[in-house]
Amino acid sequence: MYKYDEYDQTLVDERVAQFRGQVERRLAGELTEDEFRPLRLMNGLYLQLHAYMLRIAVPYGTLSSRQVRKFAHIARRYDKGFGHFTTRQNLQFNWIKLEDTPDILAELASVEMHAMQTSGNCVRNITADQFAGVAADEIEDVRPWAEVIRQWSTLHPEFSFLPRKFKIALSASPHDRAAIKVHDIGLGMTRNSAGEVGFVVYVGGGLGRTPFVGPMIREFLPKAELLGYLEAILRVYNMFGRRDNIFKARIKILVDAVGAEEFTRLVEQEYAASADTAPQVSEDEIARIAAFFQPPAYQRLPARDPAHDRARLEMPAFDRWCRQNVAAHRVKGYAIANISLKPIGGIPGDASADQMDLIADLADRHSFGEVRVTHEQNLVLPDVKIGDLRALWQALDEAGLGAANLGLATDIIACPGLDYCSLANARSIPIAQRISERLGDDERQRKIGDLKIKISGCINACGHHHVGHIGILGVDRKGEENYQILLGGSADQNASLAEVIGPSFNADTVVDGVERIVDTYVALRTPGETFLQTYRRLGPAPFKEKLYGEAASGAA
Amino acid sequence: MEKPPVALLKNGQIVADGWRRVGDDEPLPDSGPVIVSLARWQREREALKARANEARGSIGLVLNSDQGPASIAGDLAHLDLVALDFPRFQDGRAYSYARLLRERYKFTGELRAVGNVLRDQLLFMRRCGIDAFELPETANVREWLKAFEDFSVFYQRATDKARAAAELRDRRPNRKPEKAEAVAGVWSY
């Protein structure tokens, strides 16, 4: 993975010093809270319901074991002994004291980490396919380009006060695991007819209160032109994005208002006009960065490991975990092991300090010291020998990390919701926990099959409910926490937005509603049909009928 | 509305401001450099140019944050100063305007930040080509000047002379990339 040199380290150290000064000015009363808010937000520090929350950037979801151990240390020393992995592949601490933050940032800087641009109206943490570099189906590793974008966007003098936050995601596989079409900019690695590798560019996707699947504005962008083109998009947005209404300030509103065609024209015009000054990445520099992402020293291994095959036969629980949580690696004899942070009835994305220490140790022992964070709030050990999987699983299982539910009904995305967040209308976490308990029987969830349930506690959609196969949105109805159910969303290469199925449920009935939808799907599916396929074939009517009775489906 | 008093920061120090902001309905003074609105410039362009030609005062223009520089690209030869208004910290349009004025339209006169100019934005402003700053009169200038020194490393080229980290790096190999022995492909596990 990327290693800081003196320049990277100096910049992060200087940022810590700058923030220390800002906090001192606040504590001394030289800055009012109103003046301090934008400064702390630019360093990922939010004031939540009960405490400060610090969001730490995990660039493109890649962590070293050393960094994971630092998280564990911070969790113990400055928080309540746990951390929370987010849908932007970041980590949040929810119980932070303002006066501790400069020291926490200094601790992070000592392991090449920071909290820059994890909030504020700027380019946020760059996200990418969590399997980058090891996926069997990728065109090329996108991590070097994600790092190039991270550096370019860090403290960018022109684009630090955009109309609204700005999120960029990259993917290099035909199977999009980074949800690029629901980002402000989505970059998909692709090949043109001449066989050259570049990017297809999507702009103006997003969730929140006005969800859009982003239109394509460039079918093929040569890699060398990436930063110049991004700068053109950002400049058009910075100058023309709406600033009169926070709810209409994202780039998706601009793209929708002027139309994708006109927006494309504006970008191409700006790009052509800035040809002389557009930022370039030299071949030397991209080669320097790419060198950090060379494959580790893999051993030459046979494709199969007889002891592993035997263990799967002998231990059904291990077999289930392999089937569900292990993905194909591009290198013979290796596998990608997913660690579910969704134990049955647990809090999605939470990890205790002890669990983080254990995961760091396991990464050192089995995966060249590297850990990835997924936008679905799970962790990944990307480079595990097939013969090591059994030992890995046993260690995880003993620590409560052995849930064999990746991609299943209990692998739920949930935002922090009203338990923590000052924006939320309703709690998300307890709903996720109760759905998980309801559907968590091993046999039952395996029979249900792949199912993405996503829960947001308010319309800002941090829990991605619009792209859940089943989405749940917390709403406030006359002071009561209520939940809308949406069906049919997807964030992959065939992205679609879920539709509200009908009147909302309360906290008691929403779990029954979800169960009824799942049972309806199981009853109506043809052999091998996924939830999404069934829903797209039959539409909402049969689900409405089961939820609200005949009259409702007739009216639909 | 009464404008709060300001101090002008230029070249690292507080200097006397020889320019006068003239309201749209105010008569032009007989002499002395004036800063006018875009509307007044467009309305009284010839009079202002004549005044300048008679050496009675240079012309400066203030752009509000919803007034992009494309509209004055052809006028820049007549202007010695462009003031960019930052009405509130969230409104970052003028950062783009500043870069366009310098990089695309090659404006070499004074580029002045006015409005809600904040200490923690000075460095970004300078990097985008702004070379004069109207500070609140109460600002502790010595403290504010430190903001220009907050960072010595920059990841991107902008309008100032600072070179990006990528142009400065020592590219001796950090480590020898280890050769991947293994065979790429799709394997079951």
Interface residues (C-beta under 8 A of the other chain):
Chain A: K3 D5 Y7 D8 T10 L11 E14 R15 A17 Q18 Q22 E35 P38 L39 N121 A136 D137 Q151 W152 T154 L155 H156 P157 E158 F159 S160 F161 L162 R235 N238 M239 R243 A273 S274 D276 T277 P279 V281 S282 D284 E285 R288 A291 F292 Q294 P295 P296 A297 Y298 Q299 R300 L301 A303 R304 H308 C322 V326 A328 H329 R330 V331 K332 G333 Y334 A335 I386 L389
Chain B: G68 F89 Q90 D91 G92 R93 Y95 S96 Y97 R99 E103 R104 L118 D120 Q121 L123 F124 M125 R127 C128 D150 F151 S152 V153 F154 Y155 Q156 R157 A158 A164 A165 A166 L168 R169 D170 R171 P173 N174 R175 P177 E178 A180 E181 A182 V183 A184 G185 V186 W187 S188 Y189
